[in-house]
Amino acid sequence: MGGAVLEPNMSGPAALEMQKILTRLGFPTPVAGTHDGQSVKALTAFQEAYGVAQNGRLGPTTLGVLRRAQNCSVTYLTAA
């Protein structure tokens, strides 16, 4: 995914990669390579959850947050 904006109804490798990441992060969408209505809904839910402008577009800000979210790991500590 480059620096361009992925608009609704666009398709291609960037849409496919975004859908895979969203699904892994718990925002399921069909992984079909087209930024369709279901994909827009999943991305908008992600944007809301992560405090990004909710516009259903994958621009530079949302892309940066999406990449950081996919690289995060959480370790749960239990009381001894």
PDB file of N, CA, C and O in Angstrom:
ATOM      1  N   MET A   1       0.848  -1.178   0.000  1.00  0.00           N
ATOM      2  CA  MET A   1       0.000   0.000   0.000  1.00  0.00           C
ATOM      3  C   MET A   1       0.886   1.231   0.000  1.00  0.00           C
ATOM      4  O   MET A   1       1.767   1.375   0.847  1.00  0.00           O
ATOM      5  N   GLY A   2       0.652   2.093  -0.930  1.00  0.00           N
ATOM      6  CA  GLY A   2       1.457   3.292  -1.061  1.00  0.00           C
ATOM      7  C   GLY A   2       0.816   4.484  -0.370  1.00  0.00           C
ATOM      8  O   GLY A   2       0.009   4.313   0.544  1.00  0.00           O
ATOM      9  N   GLY A   3       1.168   5.690  -0.800  1.00  0.00           N
ATOM     10  CA  GLY A   3       0.669   6.897  -0.176  1.00  0.00           C
ATOM     11  C   GLY A   3      -0.609   7.423  -0.773  1.00  0.00           C
ATOM     12  O   GLY A   3      -1.128   8.429  -0.289  1.00  0.00           O
ATOM     13  N   ALA A   4      -1.148   6.791  -1.809  1.00  0.00           N
ATOM     14  CA  ALA A   4      -2.369   7.255  -2.446  1.00  0.00           C
ATOM     15  C   ALA A   4      -3.578   6.915  -1.584  1.00  0.00           C
ATOM     16  O   ALA A   4      -3.486   6.130  -0.641  1.00  0.00           O
ATOM     17  N   VAL A   5      -4.692   7.510  -1.917  1.00  0.00           N
ATOM     18  CA  VAL A   5      -5.928   7.262  -1.189  1.00  0.00           C
ATOM     19  C   VAL A   5      -6.700   6.146  -1.872  1.00  0.00           C
ATOM     20  O   VAL A   5      -6.866   6.142  -3.092  1.00  0.00           O
ATOM     21  N   LEU A   6      -7.172   5.194  -1.064  1.00  0.00           N
ATOM     22  CA  LEU A   6      -8.028   4.128  -1.568  1.00  0.00           C
ATOM     23  C   LEU A   6      -9.461   4.546  -1.295  1.00  0.00           C
ATOM     24  O   LEU A   6      -9.900   4.576  -0.145  1.00  0.00           O
ATOM     25  N   GLU A   7     -10.182   4.865  -2.348  1.00  0.00           N
ATOM     26  CA  GLU A   7     -11.559   5.331  -2.252  1.00  0.00           C
ATOM     27  C   GLU A   7     -12.516   4.146  -2.332  1.00  0.00           C
ATOM     28  O   GLU A   7     -12.153   3.088  -2.847  1.00  0.00           O
ATOM     29  N   PRO A   8     -13.747   4.320  -1.821  1.00  0.00           N
ATOM     30  CA  PRO A   8     -14.756   3.277  -1.998  1.00  0.00           C
ATOM     31  C   PRO A   8     -14.926   2.923  -3.472  1.00  0.00           C
ATOM     32  O   PRO A   8     -14.847   3.785  -4.348  1.00  0.00           O
ATOM     33  N   ASN A   9     -15.159   1.648  -3.724  1.00  0.00           N
ATOM     34  CA  ASN A   9     -15.361   1.051  -5.044  1.00  0.00           C
ATOM     35  C   ASN A   9     -14.087   0.874  -5.855  1.00  0.00           C
ATOM     36  O   ASN A   9     -14.145   0.392  -6.986  1.00  0.00           O
ATOM     37  N   MET A  10     -12.946   1.250  -5.311  1.00  0.00           N
ATOM     38  CA  MET A  10     -11.686   0.979  -5.996  1.00  0.00           C
ATOM     39  C   MET A  10     -11.294  -0.467  -5.703  1.00  0.00           C
ATOM     40  O   MET A  10     -11.709  -1.035  -4.692  1.00  0.00           O
ATOM     41  N   SER A  11     -10.508  -1.048  -6.572  1.00  0.00           N
ATOM     42  CA  SER A  11     -10.069  -2.417  -6.351  1.00  0.00           C
ATOM     43  C   SER A  11      -8.598  -2.545  -6.686  1.00  0.00           C
ATOM     44  O   SER A  11      -8.004  -1.670  -7.315  1.00  0.00           O
ATOM     45  N   GLY A  12      -8.020  -3.660  -6.249  1.00  0.00           N
ATOM     46  CA  GLY A  12      -6.626  -3.928  -6.530  1.00  0.00           C
ATOM     47  C   GLY A  12      -5.902  -4.456  -5.311  1.00  0.00           C
ATOM     48  O   GLY A  12      -6.523  -4.752  -4.290  1.00  0.00           O
ATOM     49  N   PRO A  13      -4.592  -4.575  -5.417  1.00  0.00           N
ATOM     50  CA  PRO A  13      -3.785  -5.144  -4.334  1.00  0.00           C
ATOM     51  C   PRO A  13      -3.894  -4.375  -3.017  1.00  0.00           C
ATOM     52  O   PRO A  13      -3.874  -4.987  -1.948  1.00  0.00           O
ATOM     53  N   ALA A  14      -4.007  -3.062  -3.074  1.00  0.00           N
ATOM     54  CA  ALA A  14      -4.108  -2.272  -1.835  1.00  0.00           C
ATOM     55  C   ALA A  14      -5.401  -2.599  -1.096  1.00  0.00           C
ATOM     56  O   ALA A  14      -5.402  -2.721   0.129  1.00  0.00           O
ATOM     57  N   ALA A  15      -6.487  -2.740  -1.826  1.00  0.00           N
ATOM     58  CA  ALA A  15      -7.766  -3.093  -1.207  1.00  0.00           C
ATOM     59  C   ALA A  15      -7.683  -4.485  -0.586  1.00  0.00           C
ATOM     60  O   ALA A  15      -8.183  -4.711   0.516  1.00  0.00           O
ATOM     61  N   LEU A  16      -7.063  -5.398  -1.285  1.00  0.00           N
ATOM     62  CA  LEU A  16      -6.916  -6.765  -0.796  1.00  0.00           C
ATOM     63  C   LEU A  16      -6.098  -6.800   0.497  1.00  0.00           C
ATOM     64  O   LEU A  16      -6.482  -7.463   1.461  1.00  0.00           O
ATOM     65  N   GLU A  17      -4.980  -6.091   0.512  1.00  0.00           N
ATOM     66  CA  GLU A  17      -4.128  -6.055   1.701  1.00  0.00           C
ATOM     67  C   GLU A  17      -4.863  -5.410   2.877  1.00  0.00           C
ATOM     68  O   GLU A  17      -4.798  -5.907   4.001  1.00  0.00           O
ATOM     69  N   MET A  18      -5.558  -4.311   2.618  1.00  0.00           N
ATOM     70  CA  MET A  18      -6.313  -3.639   3.670  1.00  0.00           C
ATOM     71  C   MET A  18      -7.360  -4.580   4.260  1.00  0.00           C
ATOM     72  O   MET A  18      -7.522  -4.631   5.479  1.00  0.00           O
ATOM     73  N   GLN A  19      -8.063  -5.313   3.426  1.00  0.00           N
ATOM     74  CA  GLN A  19      -9.099  -6.237   3.890  1.00  0.00           C
ATOM     75  C   GLN A  19      -8.506  -7.350   4.748  1.00  0.00           C
ATOM     76  O   GLN A  19      -9.104  -7.743   5.750  1.00  0.00           O
ATOM     77  N   LYS A  20      -7.363  -7.850   4.373  1.00  0.00           N
ATOM     78  CA  LYS A  20      -6.707  -8.896   5.166  1.00  0.00           C
ATOM     79  C   LYS A  20      -6.332  -8.368   6.544  1.00  0.00           C
ATOM     80  O   LYS A  20      -6.548  -9.039   7.554  1.00  0.00           O
ATOM     81  N   ILE A  21      -5.771  -7.163   6.582  1.00  0.00           N
ATOM     82  CA  ILE A  21      -5.350  -6.575   7.850  1.00  0.00           C
ATOM     83  C   ILE A  21      -6.561  -6.282   8.730  1.00  0.00           C
ATOM     84  O   ILE A  21      -6.559  -6.607   9.917  1.00  0.00           O
ATOM     85  N   LEU A  22      -7.592  -5.673   8.156  1.00  0.00           N
ATOM     86  CA  LEU A  22      -8.795  -5.369   8.933  1.00  0.00           C
ATOM     87  C   LEU A  22      -9.386  -6.634   9.543  1.00  0.00           C
ATOM     88  O   LEU A  22      -9.776  -6.644  10.711  1.00  0.00           O
ATOM     89  N   THR A  23      -9.451  -7.690   8.757  1.00  0.00           N
ATOM     90  CA  THR A  23     -10.021  -8.944   9.238  1.00  0.00           C
ATOM     91  C   THR A  23      -9.184  -9.505  10.386  1.00  0.00           C
ATOM     92  O   THR A  23      -9.735  -9.963  11.388  1.00  0.00           O
ATOM     93  N   ARG A  24      -7.854  -9.472  10.248  1.00  0.00           N
ATOM     94  CA  ARG A  24      -6.973  -9.951  11.323  1.00  0.00           C
ATOM     95  C   ARG A  24      -7.137  -9.132  12.595  1.00  0.00           C
ATOM     96  O   ARG A  24      -6.979  -9.653  13.699  1.00  0.00           O
ATOM     97  N   LEU A  25      -7.452  -7.853  12.441  1.00  0.00           N
ATOM     98  CA  LEU A  25      -7.588  -6.963  13.600  1.00  0.00           C
ATOM     99  C   LEU A  25      -8.980  -7.024  14.229  1.00  0.00           C
ATOM    100  O   LEU A  25      -9.245  -6.333  15.212  1.00  0.00           O
ATOM    101  N   GLY A  26      -9.869  -7.844  13.671  1.00  0.00           N
ATOM    102  CA  GLY A  26     -11.198  -7.986  14.254  1.00  0.00           C
ATOM    103  C   GLY A  26     -12.269  -7.130  13.615  1.00  0.00           C
ATOM    104  O   GLY A  26     -13.343  -6.941  14.188  1.00  0.00           O
ATOM    105  N   PHE A  27     -11.986  -6.613  12.438  1.00  0.00           N
ATOM    106  CA  PHE A  27     -12.953  -5.841  11.669  1.00  0.00           C
ATOM    107  C   PHE A  27     -13.211  -6.606  10.372  1.00  0.00           C
ATOM    108  O   PHE A  27     -12.743  -6.203   9.307  1.00  0.00           O
ATOM    109  N   PRO A  28     -13.960  -7.719  10.463  1.00  0.00           N
ATOM    110  CA  PRO A  28     -14.079  -8.638   9.334  1.00  0.00           C
ATOM    111  C   PRO A  28     -14.768  -8.030   8.123  1.00  0.00           C
ATOM    112  O   PRO A  28     -15.737  -7.278   8.227  1.00  0.00           O
ATOM    113  N   THR A  29     -14.231  -8.386   6.991  1.00  0.00           N
ATOM    114  CA  THR A  29     -14.771  -7.987   5.702  1.00  0.00           C
ATOM    115  C   THR A  29     -14.369  -9.059   4.691  1.00  0.00           C
ATOM    116  O   THR A  29     -13.314  -9.676   4.839  1.00  0.00           O
ATOM    117  N   PRO A  30     -15.181  -9.289   3.677  1.00  0.00           N
ATOM    118  CA  PRO A  30     -14.745 -10.231   2.646  1.00  0.00           C
ATOM    119  C   PRO A  30     -13.414  -9.772   2.048  1.00  0.00           C
ATOM    120  O   PRO A  30     -13.216  -8.584   1.793  1.00  0.00           O
ATOM    121  N   VAL A  31     -12.520 -10.707   1.830  1.00  0.00           N
ATOM    122  CA  VAL A  31     -11.211 -10.400   1.260  1.00  0.00           C
ATOM    123  C   VAL A  31     -11.309 -10.691  -0.234  1.00  0.00           C
ATOM    124  O   VAL A  31     -10.945 -11.766  -0.710  1.00  0.00           O
ATOM    125  N   ALA A  32     -11.818  -9.684  -0.958  1.00  0.00           N
ATOM    126  CA  ALA A  32     -12.103  -9.856  -2.376  1.00  0.00           C
ATOM    127  C   ALA A  32     -11.317  -8.887  -3.262  1.00  0.00           C
ATOM    128  O   ALA A  32     -11.317  -9.027  -4.485  1.00  0.00           O
ATOM    129  N   GLY A  33     -10.653  -7.913  -2.653  1.00  0.00           N
ATOM    130  CA  GLY A  33      -9.852  -6.982  -3.443  1.00  0.00           C
ATOM    131  C   GLY A  33     -10.607  -5.789  -3.989  1.00  0.00           C
ATOM    132  O   GLY A  33     -10.054  -5.013  -4.768  1.00  0.00           O
ATOM    133  N   THR A  34     -11.879  -5.625  -3.590  1.00  0.00           N
ATOM    134  CA  THR A  34     -12.652  -4.458  -3.991  1.00  0.00           C
ATOM    135  C   THR A  34     -13.136  -3.759  -2.733  1.00  0.00           C
ATOM    136  O   THR A  34     -13.732  -4.391  -1.861  1.00  0.00           O
ATOM    137  N   HIS A  35     -12.889  -2.477  -2.634  1.00  0.00           N
ATOM    138  CA  HIS A  35     -13.278  -1.684  -1.458  1.00  0.00           C
ATOM    139  C   HIS A  35     -14.766  -1.356  -1.581  1.00  0.00           C
ATOM    140  O   HIS A  35     -15.161  -0.222  -1.848  1.00  0.00           O
ATOM    141  N   ASP A  36     -15.577  -2.409  -1.374  1.00  0.00           N
ATOM    142  CA  ASP A  36     -17.026  -2.311  -1.534  1.00  0.00           C
ATOM    143  C   ASP A  36     -17.697  -1.855  -0.243  1.00  0.00           C
ATOM    144  O   ASP A  36     -17.021  -1.452   0.703  1.00  0.00           O
ATOM    145  N   GLY A  37     -19.015  -1.918  -0.205  1.00  0.00           N
ATOM    146  CA  GLY A  37     -19.771  -1.457   0.954  1.00  0.00           C
ATOM    147  C   GLY A  37     -19.386  -2.137   2.251  1.00  0.00           C
ATOM    148  O   GLY A  37     -19.277  -1.469   3.279  1.00  0.00           O
ATOM    149  N   GLN A  38     -19.177  -3.451   2.236  1.00  0.00           N
ATOM    150  CA  GLN A  38     -18.789  -4.171   3.453  1.00  0.00           C
ATOM    151  C   GLN A  38     -17.394  -3.766   3.904  1.00  0.00           C
ATOM    152  O   GLN A  38     -17.130  -3.642   5.100  1.00  0.00           O
ATOM    153  N   SER A  39     -16.516  -3.563   2.953  1.00  0.00           N
ATOM    154  CA  SER A  39     -15.153  -3.139   3.255  1.00  0.00           C
ATOM    155  C   SER A  39     -15.152  -1.722   3.835  1.00  0.00           C
ATOM    156  O   SER A  39     -14.430  -1.436   4.790  1.00  0.00           O
ATOM    157  N   VAL A  40     -15.959  -0.848   3.256  1.00  0.00           N
ATOM    158  CA  VAL A  40     -16.073   0.525   3.766  1.00  0.00           C
ATOM    159  C   VAL A  40     -16.603   0.503   5.197  1.00  0.00           C
ATOM    160  O   VAL A  40     -16.118   1.247   6.049  1.00  0.00           O
ATOM    161  N   LYS A  41     -17.593  -0.344   5.464  1.00  0.00           N
ATOM    162  CA  LYS A  41     -18.163  -0.459   6.802  1.00  0.00           C
ATOM    163  C   LYS A  41     -17.105  -0.922   7.808  1.00  0.00           C
ATOM    164  O   LYS A  41     -17.013  -0.375   8.907  1.00  0.00           O
ATOM    165  N   ALA A  42     -16.311  -1.925   7.437  1.00  0.00           N
ATOM    166  CA  ALA A  42     -15.248  -2.427   8.315  1.00  0.00           C
ATOM    167  C   ALA A  42     -14.191  -1.354   8.552  1.00  0.00           C
ATOM    168  O   ALA A  42     -13.739  -1.169   9.681  1.00  0.00           O
ATOM    169  N   LEU A  43     -13.796  -0.647   7.498  1.00  0.00           N
ATOM    170  CA  LEU A  43     -12.783   0.397   7.642  1.00  0.00           C
ATOM    171  C   LEU A  43     -13.305   1.538   8.505  1.00  0.00           C
ATOM    172  O   LEU A  43     -12.568   2.073   9.333  1.00  0.00           O
ATOM    173  N   THR A  44     -14.560   1.913   8.321  1.00  0.00           N
ATOM    174  CA  THR A  44     -15.151   2.984   9.123  1.00  0.00           C
ATOM    175  C   THR A  44     -15.205   2.587  10.598  1.00  0.00           C
ATOM    176  O   THR A  44     -14.951   3.417  11.471  1.00  0.00           O
ATOM    177  N   ALA A  45     -15.533   1.326  10.882  1.00  0.00           N
ATOM    178  CA  ALA A  45     -15.532   0.840  12.266  1.00  0.00           C
ATOM    179  C   ALA A  45     -14.124   0.897  12.847  1.00  0.00           C
ATOM    180  O   ALA A  45     -13.947   1.277  14.005  1.00  0.00           O
ATOM    181  N   PHE A  46     -13.117   0.522  12.052  1.00  0.00           N
ATOM    182  CA  PHE A  46     -11.722   0.619  12.481  1.00  0.00           C
ATOM    183  C   PHE A  46     -11.373   2.079  12.781  1.00  0.00           C
ATOM    184  O   PHE A  46     -10.788   2.385  13.821  1.00  0.00           O
ATOM    185  N   GLN A  47     -11.736   2.972  11.864  1.00  0.00           N
ATOM    186  CA  GLN A  47     -11.430   4.389  12.048  1.00  0.00           C
ATOM    187  C   GLN A  47     -12.065   4.920  13.329  1.00  0.00           C
ATOM    188  O   GLN A  47     -11.438   5.681  14.066  1.00  0.00           O
ATOM    189  N   GLU A  48     -13.296   4.524  13.592  1.00  0.00           N
ATOM    190  CA  GLU A  48     -13.968   4.973  14.820  1.00  0.00           C
ATOM    191  C   GLU A  48     -13.249   4.437  16.056  1.00  0.00           C
ATOM    192  O   GLU A  48     -13.018   5.177  17.012  1.00  0.00           O
ATOM    193  N   ALA A  49     -12.899   3.165  16.036  1.00  0.00           N
ATOM    194  CA  ALA A  49     -12.239   2.536  17.178  1.00  0.00           C
ATOM    195  C   ALA A  49     -10.866   3.132  17.460  1.00  0.00           C
ATOM    196  O   ALA A  49     -10.429   3.173  18.611  1.00  0.00           O
ATOM    197  N   TYR A  50     -10.185   3.593  16.415  1.00  0.00           N
ATOM    198  CA  TYR A  50      -8.819   4.097  16.572  1.00  0.00           C
ATOM    199  C   TYR A  50      -8.731   5.622  16.501  1.00  0.00           C
ATOM    200  O   TYR A  50      -7.633   6.172  16.415  1.00  0.00           O
ATOM    201  N   GLY A  51      -9.871   6.306  16.537  1.00  0.00           N
ATOM    202  CA  GLY A  51      -9.870   7.763  16.612  1.00  0.00           C
ATOM    203  C   GLY A  51      -9.420   8.473  15.359  1.00  0.00           C
ATOM    204  O   GLY A  51      -8.836   9.555  15.423  1.00  0.00           O
ATOM    205  N   VAL A  52      -9.693   7.863  14.213  1.00  0.00           N
ATOM    206  CA  VAL A  52      -9.328   8.459  12.923  1.00  0.00           C
ATOM    207  C   VAL A  52     -10.610   8.974  12.266  1.00  0.00           C
ATOM    208  O   VAL A  52     -11.686   8.422  12.500  1.00  0.00           O
ATOM    209  N   ALA A  53     -10.509  10.012  11.456  1.00  0.00           N
ATOM    210  CA  ALA A  53     -11.683  10.537  10.749  1.00  0.00           C
ATOM    211  C   ALA A  53     -12.422   9.399  10.051  1.00  0.00           C
ATOM    212  O   ALA A  53     -11.826   8.634   9.294  1.00  0.00           O
ATOM    213  N   GLN A  54     -13.698   9.296  10.306  1.00  0.00           N
ATOM    214  CA  GLN A  54     -14.522   8.200   9.798  1.00  0.00           C
ATOM    215  C   GLN A  54     -15.081   8.557   8.424  1.00  0.00           C
ATOM    216  O   GLN A  54     -16.196   9.066   8.303  1.00  0.00           O
ATOM    217  N   ASN A  55     -14.286   8.282   7.394  1.00  0.00           N
ATOM    218  CA  ASN A  55     -14.708   8.625   6.043  1.00  0.00           C
ATOM    219  C   ASN A  55     -14.694   7.432   5.094  1.00  0.00           C
ATOM    220  O   ASN A  55     -15.029   7.582   3.919  1.00  0.00           O
ATOM    221  N   GLY A  56     -14.315   6.257   5.574  1.00  0.00           N
ATOM    222  CA  GLY A  56     -14.314   5.064   4.725  1.00  0.00           C
ATOM    223  C   GLY A  56     -13.240   5.067   3.653  1.00  0.00           C
ATOM    224  O   GLY A  56     -13.248   4.219   2.761  1.00  0.00           O
ATOM    225  N   ARG A  57     -12.319   6.012   3.736  1.00  0.00           N
ATOM    226  CA  ARG A  57     -11.227   6.112   2.769  1.00  0.00           C
ATOM    227  C   ARG A  57      -9.929   5.711   3.463  1.00  0.00           C
ATOM    228  O   ARG A  57      -9.723   6.012   4.638  1.00  0.00           O
ATOM    229  N   LEU A  58      -9.069   5.037   2.731  1.00  0.00           N
ATOM    230  CA  LEU A  58      -7.760   4.667   3.278  1.00  0.00           C
ATOM    231  C   LEU A  58      -6.733   5.657   2.751  1.00  0.00           C
ATOM    232  O   LEU A  58      -6.149   5.470   1.684  1.00  0.00           O
ATOM    233  N   GLY A  59      -6.530   6.714   3.528  1.00  0.00           N
ATOM    234  CA  GLY A  59      -5.544   7.729   3.190  1.00  0.00           C
ATOM    235  C   GLY A  59      -4.315   7.558   4.068  1.00  0.00           C
ATOM    236  O   GLY A  59      -4.218   6.587   4.818  1.00  0.00           O
ATOM    237  N   PRO A  60      -3.383   8.486   3.982  1.00  0.00           N
ATOM    238  CA  PRO A  60      -2.121   8.361   4.726  1.00  0.00           C
ATOM    239  C   PRO A  60      -2.287   8.229   6.240  1.00  0.00           C
ATOM    240  O   PRO A  60      -1.574   7.443   6.864  1.00  0.00           O
ATOM    241  N   THR A  61      -3.211   8.980   6.842  1.00  0.00           N
ATOM    242  CA  THR A  61      -3.388   8.906   8.294  1.00  0.00           C
ATOM    243  C   THR A  61      -3.933   7.547   8.706  1.00  0.00           C
ATOM    244  O   THR A  61      -3.381   6.900   9.596  1.00  0.00           O
ATOM    245  N   THR A  62      -5.021   7.105   8.061  1.00  0.00           N
ATOM    246  CA  THR A  62      -5.603   5.809   8.399  1.00  0.00           C
ATOM    247  C   THR A  62      -4.620   4.691   8.108  1.00  0.00           C
ATOM    248  O   THR A  62      -4.537   3.730   8.873  1.00  0.00           O
ATOM    249  N   LEU A  63      -3.879   4.794   7.027  1.00  0.00           N
ATOM    250  CA  LEU A  63      -2.892   3.775   6.687  1.00  0.00           C
ATOM    251  C   LEU A  63      -1.832   3.664   7.770  1.00  0.00           C
ATOM    252  O   LEU A  63      -1.449   2.558   8.150  1.00  0.00           O
ATOM    253  N   GLY A  64      -1.355   4.796   8.271  1.00  0.00           N
ATOM    254  CA  GLY A  64      -0.354   4.775   9.338  1.00  0.00           C
ATOM    255  C   GLY A  64      -0.884   4.110  10.594  1.00  0.00           C
ATOM    256  O   GLY A  64      -0.183   3.312  11.216  1.00  0.00           O
ATOM    257  N   VAL A  65      -2.113   4.429  10.974  1.00  0.00           N
ATOM    258  CA  VAL A  65      -2.718   3.826  12.164  1.00  0.00           C
ATOM    259  C   VAL A  65      -2.942   2.336  11.935  1.00  0.00           C
ATOM    260  O   VAL A  65      -2.710   1.528  12.834  1.00  0.00           O
ATOM    261  N   LEU A  66      -3.388   1.969  10.745  1.00  0.00           N
ATOM    262  CA  LEU A  66      -3.622   0.563  10.413  1.00  0.00           C
ATOM    263  C   LEU A  66      -2.322  -0.239  10.506  1.00  0.00           C
ATOM    264  O   LEU A  66      -2.307  -1.346  11.043  1.00  0.00           O
ATOM    265  N   ARG A  67      -1.250   0.318   9.989  1.00  0.00           N
ATOM    266  CA  ARG A  67       0.052  -0.374  10.052  1.00  0.00           C
ATOM    267  C   ARG A  67       0.547  -0.512  11.484  1.00  0.00           C
ATOM    268  O   ARG A  67       1.073  -1.556  11.869  1.00  0.00           O
ATOM    269  N   ARG A  68       0.375   0.557  12.281  1.00  0.00           N
ATOM    270  CA  ARG A  68       0.798   0.469  13.685  1.00  0.00           C
ATOM    271  C   ARG A  68      -0.042  -0.557  14.430  1.00  0.00           C
ATOM    272  O   ARG A  68       0.487  -1.320  15.239  1.00  0.00           O
ATOM    273  N   ALA A  69      -1.328  -0.583  14.172  1.00  0.00           N
ATOM    274  CA  ALA A  69      -2.217  -1.537  14.846  1.00  0.00           C
ATOM    275  C   ALA A  69      -1.850  -2.974  14.506  1.00  0.00           C
ATOM    276  O   ALA A  69      -1.905  -3.849  15.371  1.00  0.00           O
ATOM    277  N   GLN A  70      -1.483  -3.222  13.272  1.00  0.00           N
ATOM    278  CA  GLN A  70      -1.142  -4.597  12.884  1.00  0.00           C
ATOM    279  C   GLN A  70       0.194  -5.030  13.462  1.00  0.00           C
ATOM    280  O   GLN A  70       0.446  -6.227  13.596  1.00  0.00           O
ATOM    281  N   ASN A  71       1.053  -4.084  13.807  1.00  0.00           N
ATOM    282  CA  ASN A  71       2.362  -4.421  14.357  1.00  0.00           C
ATOM    283  C   ASN A  71       2.390  -4.451  15.872  1.00  0.00           C
ATOM    284  O   ASN A  71       3.411  -4.804  16.463  1.00  0.00           O
ATOM    285  N   CYS A  72       1.285  -4.087  16.515  1.00  0.00           N
ATOM    286  CA  CYS A  72       1.220  -4.090  17.975  1.00  0.00           C
ATOM    287  C   CYS A  72       1.062  -5.513  18.481  1.00  0.00           C
ATOM    288  O   CYS A  72       0.450  -6.364  17.835  1.00  0.00           O
ATOM    289  N   SER A  73       1.620  -5.740  19.632  1.00  0.00           N
ATOM    290  CA  SER A  73       1.385  -7.004  20.321  1.00  0.00           C
ATOM    291  C   SER A  73       1.060  -6.681  21.766  1.00  0.00           C
ATOM    292  O   SER A  73       1.571  -5.714  22.331  1.00  0.00           O
ATOM    293  N   VAL A  74       0.233  -7.472  22.337  1.00  0.00           N
ATOM    294  CA  VAL A  74      -0.187  -7.255  23.712  1.00  0.00           C
ATOM    295  C   VAL A  74       0.217  -8.480  24.526  1.00  0.00           C
ATOM    296  O   VAL A  74      -0.003  -9.619  24.115  1.00  0.00           O
ATOM    297  N   THR A  75       0.807  -8.221  25.679  1.00  0.00           N
ATOM    298  CA  THR A  75       1.162  -9.296  26.588  1.00  0.00           C
ATOM    299  C   THR A  75       0.313  -9.138  27.840  1.00  0.00           C
ATOM    300  O   THR A  75       0.324  -8.084  28.476  1.00  0.00           O
ATOM    301  N   TYR A  76      -0.405 -10.164  28.183  1.00  0.00           N
ATOM    302  CA  TYR A  76      -1.242 -10.141  29.370  1.00  0.00           C
ATOM    303  C   TYR A  76      -0.453 -10.726  30.535  1.00  0.00           C
ATOM    304  O   TYR A  76       0.099 -11.821  30.434  1.00  0.00           O
ATOM    305  N   LEU A  77      -0.405 -10.000  31.621  1.00  0.00           N
ATOM    306  CA  LEU A  77       0.282 -10.468  32.822  1.00  0.00           C
ATOM    307  C   LEU A  77      -0.764 -10.951  33.802  1.00  0.00           C
ATOM    308  O   LEU A  77      -1.818 -10.333  33.948  1.00  0.00           O
ATOM    309  N   THR A  78      -0.484 -12.025  34.457  1.00  0.00           N
ATOM    310  CA  THR A  78      -1.390 -12.538  35.471  1.00  0.00           C
ATOM    311  C   THR A  78      -0.737 -12.383  36.831  1.00  0.00           C
ATOM    312  O   THR A  78       0.485 -12.433  36.974  1.00  0.00           O
ATOM    313  N   ALA A  79      -1.588 -12.195  37.820  1.00  0.00           N
ATOM    314  CA  ALA A  79      -1.077 -12.048  39.177  1.00  0.00           C
ATOM    315  C   ALA A  79      -0.511 -13.370  39.651  1.00  0.00           C
ATOM    316  O   ALA A  79      -1.083 -14.430  39.396  1.00  0.00           O
ATOM    317  N   ALA A  80       0.617 -13.303  40.345  1.00  0.00           N
ATOM    318  CA  ALA A  80       1.265 -14.525  40.842  1.00  0.00           C
ATOM    319  C   ALA A  80       0.623 -15.028  42.107  1.00  0.00           C
ATOM    320  O   ALA A  80       1.049 -16.046  42.654  1.00  0.00           O
TER     321      ALA A  80
END
